[in-house]
Amino acid sequence: MATIKAFKAYRPTAALAEKVAALPYDVMNSDEAREEVKGNPYSFLHVDKAEVDLPRDVDLYDSRVYEKAKENLQNMIAEKTYVQDEAPCLYIYEQTFRGKTQTGLVGCASVDEYQNNIIKKHELTRADKEADRIRHVDTLNANTGPIFLTYRKQPVISALLESYKTLHEAVYDFVSGDVRQRVWVITEAETLETLTSLFETVPALYIADGHHRAASAVRVAEKRRKEKPYTGDEEFNYFLAVYFPAEELTILDYNRLVKDLNGLDAGVFLEKLEEKFNVRLIGKDAYHPEKRHEFGLYLEKNWYALSLKDGIADEQNPVASLDASILQNEVLTPLLAIGDPRTDARIDFVGGIRGLKELENRVNSGEMTLAFSMCPVSTEELMAIADAGKIMPPKSTWFEPKLLSGLFIHFLSE
């Protein structure tokens, strides 16, 4: 059984929603955020990355950053940039990107279901990143960025949401970057009850993106549960989330760049690759693999197609059979001596949204020596790994479009 709970969101006014909504805090650094907020006092980055309003020499984890975020949010509420819905609602959040639409339902997910693994994970979290968001959530007393959840499609839920969109007018409708963003507010008690009941038939939810935000929300709830007796109904027992059917999601490739050939020359490296891969010279045209176990290699201004030979992948193991695992275990570790991609400074990762030209540019500049283009992971692969209680290799998934922050705020107490 999965829970989706209606809540009284604080939301920006329709006139300001486009100015408020911002990309998630973790897709840009502080310098990029400072540029992004120039001329826009409404940007939610003033809350999510409040260091933009402090001197550059203030440490990102200084208590002043969290206090500034709290102050900025309270000011936005006091100035009526944000208003709160009078009764608990659910919200339809639709995004259209490159001609494809994904329709999610915004509500609150259960901390208990995270702990009991009804909400399943596929990624490790880092203690420092978790600590940052714990302080942010606890200081603001609010979830400000939604967790990106997915589930195996339920046709009845999808049909109900499509019908509601047809019959009602969106409260927000704007374009951010190259993504159209639309939101509907569901207020009718019967519809809310129906949707809540329908999700009770969903056997599992999966975190697509936002593992650190989810873990942080849970840690704050655990902290507050220890501070005084609780009933389980308090708002801190739930966290802000958007629920999308898996079949509608877009996962892009997450490509790799490596600084050097570990002392090998290009010819020897290609020969060693041929022990495990069929290697085919493509030439100058960028090569983007279209199916599992195929890779592109950019080396010395030429592209090669690499196809894994039969019998090498362990197809019974959902993690070992991932392309990211194959590349790591058959190439990066044994040939290029990259043991831990999380910590090795010789490897970098580039989301597919930047295109293969980005790989070529960084190799041609001399910054990197070679690049690998990857086939995107499927949502079925992601869910199979989470179902098995396993962890995906780092930098395996890049979801687009990103969920905007600032459109919905869930306070943990009044």
Salt bridges, closest charged atoms under 4 A:
ASP26 OD2 - ARG213 NH1 3.64
ASP31 OD1 - ARG56 NH1 2.74
GLU35 OE2 - LYS38 NZ 2.81
ASP48 OD1 - ARG133 NH1 3.89
GLU51 OE2 - LYS49 NZ 3.26
ASP53 OD2 - HIS46 ND1 2.88
ASP62 OD1 - ARG64 NE 3.09
GLU71 OE2 - LYS68 NZ 3.36
ASP85 OD2 - ARG11 NE 2.92
GLU94 OE1 - LYS165 NZ 2.68
GLU94 OE2 - ARG182 NE 2.84
ASP112 OD1 - ARG225 NH2 3.03
ASP128 OD2 - ARG126 NH2 2.70
GLU130 OE2 - ARG219 NE 3.21
ASP132 OD2 - ARG133 NE 3.08
ASP138 OD2 - LYS223 NZ 2.93
ASP138 OD1 - ARG224 NH2 3.08
GLU162 OE2 - LYS165 NZ 2.92
ASP173 OD2 - ARG180 NH2 2.66
GLU188 OE2 - HIS168 NE2 3.34
ASP209 OD2 - LYS402 NZ 3.75
GLU222 OE1 - ARG219 NH1 3.43
GLU227 OE2 - LYS223 NZ 2.82
GLU235 OE2 - LYS5 NZ 2.59
GLU235 OE1 - HIS410 NE2 2.57
ASP253 OD1 - HIS288 NE2 3.30
ASP260 OD1 - ARG346 NH2 2.69
GLU290 OE2 - HIS288 ND1 3.73
GLU294 OE2 - LYS291 NZ 3.82
GLU315 OE1 - ARG292 NH2 3.50
GLU315 OE2 - HIS293 NE2 2.67
ASP323 OD1 - HIS293 ND1 2.85
GLU330 OE1 - LYS276 NZ 2.59
ASP348 OD2 - ARG362 NH2 2.78
GLU360 OE1 - LYS357 NZ 3.44
GLU367 OE2 - ARG362 NH2 2.79
GLU380 OE1 - ARG152 NH2 3.80
GLU381 OE2 - ARG292 NE 2.83
ASP387 OD1 - LYS120 NZ 2.94
ASP387 OD2 - ARG152 NH2 3.27
